[in-house]
Amino acid sequence: MKGEVAELVAPRSVQCAPELTFRAIEGLPKIQPGDDVTALLILGLERQGFALQQHDVVVVTSKIISKAEDRYVDLAKVLPSPRARELALVTGGDPRVLEVVLWDTEIVSRSAKGALIVRHHGGHVSANAGLDQSNAQPAHAPQGTGPWVLRLPAHPDTSAAALRTRLERHFRARLAVIVSDSFGRPFRLGTVGMAVGTSGLAALYDQRGRTDMHGRRLEHTLTATADQLCAAADLVCGQADEGRPAVIVRGLRFDAPESSLGAKSLCRAASEDLYL
């Protein structure tokens, strides 16, 4: 489409078409510090002959954003604090790793053998503040350095907004961008994709006040739209050696007003954290 990005049509609504499609952007290179992720996504789409269109959602893994933003940490250069050493005695973890976790931690929720649950500065509660130790070594790391870890993006909502702005300008369409990460959940095994950064859509869709099929007024229905999209996109991305860090979701309308809190709107307040 030509001209300006289309204006909102149906305010305060999030609508699914009868079918949603999830399509990976194939052939992306291994991301290096300083890489232009937006340009690489556009090039990958062009190679597939696929153009983004109105209301497409681009889900990108936090890992490629972190790599481009050089969020690597060489543990050989980390000096553990007394608090990190204390937590290492409790959890059995590497005190250097725990020190890096504390850099991104607002408060520790729980610590036990083999587990450290913290509230990240971004608001979410997760194990080890989302610190990544798999596939976390820079491609050109000097010999004798490491081991390495990779922190979450410093400001994932800002990163999502920057991606969205340039993608919308290129494709001339109203889009949304979500930065995802894989989190575990209390009382359930396994990880699922969850949103740590959003731009262009309401991460949390408040349906309170609507009515169900029988006319009953909804009182508690809050839909974690961004998390739902990340969980489904995670099935396409994979979590091992698939090399598919970006997925296009098509079929959703996201005219609900975007929260200024971004992905943080999905997080419970600390006062409601039952683990504290």
C-alpha positions, 0 to 999 in steps of 0.5 A: 500500500502507498501513502501514510500508515493507515489509521485505526478503524475499530478502536478498543478491539482485538480481533482474530480472523478465523485463521492465524498464520505463523511464518518464520523469516528463514535464512537470517545470519548469526547476529553479531554486535552492531548488526542492523537487525531491521535491515536483516529482517527486511532482506530475509523477507525479500529473499522469501518474496514475502512483504509485510502487510497491514496488522502483521505482528513481527515476533523476534527473540530477545536473543538476537536483540541482545546480541546486536546490542552487545549484551554479552558478559565475559564471566572471566572479568566478573568479580562476585559481590558478597551477595552473589557469593551468599546466593551461590552457597544457597543455590549451588550456582556459579557466583559470577553468573549470580553476580550478573543476575543481580545486575538485572534484579530488582528483588530476589523472590526465592532462592533454593538449591538449583533455583534463583527466582527474581523480579527483573528490572523490567517487572517480570519474575523469572529464573536468573533474570532471563540470563542466557547461557546457551549459544551465548558466546560471541562469534569472534571472542578472543581465545582464552576468554569466557565462559560467556553469558547474554543478558536480556536487552536493556530496554526491550520496549524501546528496541521493539519500537525502533524495529517497528518504526523502520519496518512500518516505514519500509512496508507502509503498513500498520504493524506491531513488534514483540520481543519474546523470551522463554520463561518457566512457570510456577507449578508447571514444567517446561518453558513457553514464549513470553513477551518482554518488549512490545510496540504497536499493540496492547500487550494486555487486552482488557475485556472487562465490561464486554458481554459473553454469548449469554449477555453476562458481563465480563468482570475479570477477563484480561487477555495476555495477547502478547504472551499468547502470540509469543507462545505460539511463535515459539513453536515455529522459532524453536529453542535449539539449533533451528536458527529461526529467531523471527516469526510473522503472525498474520490474521490478527487485528490489534486496534486496542489502545497501546499501553505506555507501559509496554510489556510491563503492563503484563506484570503483576505489581510487586505488592501482588507477588506471592513469592516475596 
